[in-house]
Amino acid sequence: MAWIMLLVAGILEIAWAYSMKLSDGFSKTTPTIITLVTMIASFGLLSAAMRTIPLGTAYTIWTGIGAIGAFVVGIVALGEQLTALRVAAAMLIVSGLVLMKLSSSH
């Protein structure tokens, strides 16, 4: 169950990062509210997952999901540049996540 909570926390991290971008520096009410609600939910689930999953593993997986997710959302929804170097960087992040998960005893 802790891994599911961590996965959902990571997805919520993507949501709050995207809505923060849409908030235009917290000047737009709806995206700002979405940012705050998803941020609180993400932190809450991360905290709950850390009851079982070690800090280093949980935090690394959470930030990695957010980083890769934000990378994909940036390209798909915001038209950000897709280059070979950015893809290589994302692949390195994913490989680090896989290694972190494999090294965890939980």
Buried (B, 14 or more C-beta within 10 A) or exposed (E): EBBEBBBBBBBBBBBBBBBBBBBEEEEBEEBBEBBBBBBEBBBEBBEBBBEEBBEEBBBBBBBBBBBBBBBBBBBEEEEBEEEEEBEEEBEEBBEEBEEBBEEBEE
